[in-house]
Amino acid sequence: MKYVTLIFWMVVLGEVLGYIASALETVPFQPGPVAIWTTIVGTLGTVIFAKISASASDSKK
């Protein structure tokens, strides 16, 4: 369930960031690629962060 919530918020915040960035760069906004990109990057970042945190907490025992 936490990954569903993660994907939802990554898409929402990514769309907002993509919209603002496209307005600043004066290029057309394309929501599809932005949603896919933020979903992949957000999920990978979270999984990598969880693995690093787990390995750090195991070495302290």
N, C-alpha and C positions, 0 to 999 in steps of 0.2 A: 504494500500500500504506500510505503514511503517513496517508492520510485514513481508511482503514478502522480503523487503530489509534486515530486521533483520535476517531472516532465511538464506538468501543467504550468508551474511557475516559471520554468525555463522558457517555455513558449511565450507566455504573457510578457515577461520582462524582456525577452529577446525581440519580440515584435515592437515593443515600445522603443527599445534602443535602436532597432533597425529603422523605424520610422523617423526618429530624430536624426540619425546619421544620414539617411537618404535626403532629408530636407536640407541638412547642412551642406551636403555634397551636390545638391541639385540634380540628383539622378532619380529615376522612377523607383518607387518602392515595390518590392516583390515579396509578399508575405510567405510564400511557399518555401523558397530556399532559406529564408531567415529562420523559419520554424524548424526545418530539418537540421540546419547547422547548430542552432542553440540547443536542440534536444540531444544531439550527439555529443557536443562539447560539454554540456552540463552534466550529463550522465557519466561520461568518462572521467570528468573532474571529480565527481562525487565518489565514484568507485575507487579511483586512485587515492584520494584523500582518506577514505576509510581503510584501505590496505596499509597506507603509511602509518596511520594512527594506531592500527591494531599491532603492527610490528614494533612500534615504539613502546606501547604499553606492555607487550610481552617481555621485552628486554629488561624492564625495570624489576621484574620478579626475582 
